[in-house]
Amino acid sequence: MTLKEIRSHIRSNLKRMFKDTSQLHEYEYTDSELNSFINEAYRLFLQETEILKKTDTIEIVNGVGILPDGVISINRVEINGMPIDRISRDLKSGENPA
């Protein structure tokens, strides 16, 4: 579906929800407002379902890394193939994580 089709579907559902259409004006949204709500719902859906999961390598220079475009969340960070939480535990116990 396109954004235009989704907006039309939402507006139709709002009209059906209100038998008294005199109250409908309180629920009139601009295309821009609906697009914002739709996009936020889409981002939340992707984040919760992890449908678009991707693995990537990011170079860190002086403690700063640049994330690729489109990153929604980071689930795991590794240094030299070892998860950060493991490195933290090893450092606390005095073991060499490398």
Buried (B, 14 or more C-beta within 10 A) or exposed (E): EEEEEBBEEBBEEBEEEEEEEEEEEEEEBEEEEBBEEBEEEEEEEBEEEEEEEEEEEEEEEEEEEEEEEEEEEEEEEEEEEEEEEEBEEBEEEEEEBE
